[in-house]
Amino acid sequence: MASGRLGSGAVTGSYTSGSPGGSTSWNTIYPVPTNTYSVFNVSFTNTNATSVQIKLAVASTATPATNEQLEYNTTIVGYGVFERTGLVADTGKQICVSASTSGVYANVYGIETSTQ
């Protein structure tokens, strides 16, 4: 059973800001392991001087459906942070992120619990 930082990375996925239904490139920063469920928080850090928009999804695949998105075009001010807490995901789910520009980083903190 793991605890602490479960996944992290640069938000390399990208999309055209303010473009509903537009093309979005996602990256998975944490896949929930087999035979576990996870309780976690996701924290975004914007290292840019200007605002950015982010997307966050808990999805069945690396390409989330619209109804799997928890945050959609959420704005983070320059040098700001955004955190989503109290999330739970079961085996096989992927935590996927995207941002309107580079310079955004995401971390997943929490615990994994065995289902066996």
N, C-alpha and C positions, 0 to 999 in steps of 0.2 A: 504494500500500500504506500503510495507516494503522497507527499504533502509538501507545501511550499510553492515554489514557482513551477508550474506544470508545463508552460510553454511561453515562448517570447519570440519577438523578431520585428524587423522593419515591415511596415505595412506596404508591401510592394505591389499589391493589387491596386488597380486604379480605375477611375470612371470619370465621365464628364459631369462635373458638379451641376446640380440642379436639373439633371436630365432624367426624369422618371421614365422607366422602361428602356433607357439607353443601355448601351453595352457596359457591362461591369466585369472587371478582371479581379478575381478573388484570390487570396492566399489563406491556407489553413495554418493557424498557429498552434493548434492543439487538437489532436484526435483522441477521443475517449477510448482507452484500451479495452480489449476484449474482457468480458466477465467482470466489468466494473461499472460503477456510476461515479460521477464527479460532482462535487459541490464547489463552486468557484466564483471568482470575480474577474472581470476583464478591465484593465486600465490602459488608456491611450494617452500618449504624450506627444504634443505637437511641438517640434523644435524649430518651427518657422516663426518669423515675426508677424506673419499674416494669418488670418483665419483659414481653416481647412474644414472640409466635410468628411465624415466617416460613415461607414456602414459596418454593422455587426450582425452575424447570423449564427444560430445553432442549427446545423443542417445535416441531412442524411448523406449528402454528397459534397464534393468540393465546389459545386456550382449551386448555391442556395436558391430555392424558389422564393418568390416574393413573400409568401406567407411564413417563411422561416426567418425572416429578418427581424431582429429586435430593435435595431437602430437603423434609420434610413435618412441619409443626408443630414445627420446631426452635426451642428457646427461646434468646433473647438476653437476658441480665440487664440491669437498668437501667443506662443510659449505657454499655452494652457494644457490642462489635463481633463480627462473625462473618465469616469469609472462607472461601470454597471456591476452591481453586487447581487449576491443571493441567487445565482443561477445554478440550475441542476441539469445535467445531461446524462443520458444512459449510453450503454455500449454502442459503439459505431457512429455516434454523432461527431461532427467536426465543428470546431469553433473557427469561423471564417471571418476575415476582415478585409476592408478595402478603404482607400482614401482618395481624395480628389487631387492630391499631389504627394510627392515624396517628402521625407523628413518627419514622418509619423511612425511611432513605435507602439507596439501593443504587448502587454504581459498578461498571462493567465495565472492567477494565484488560487490555490485551494487544496482540496484533498480528493484522493481516489479511494473508493470503498469497494471491496470485493462483493460480488453478487452470489458467490458460491459458499 
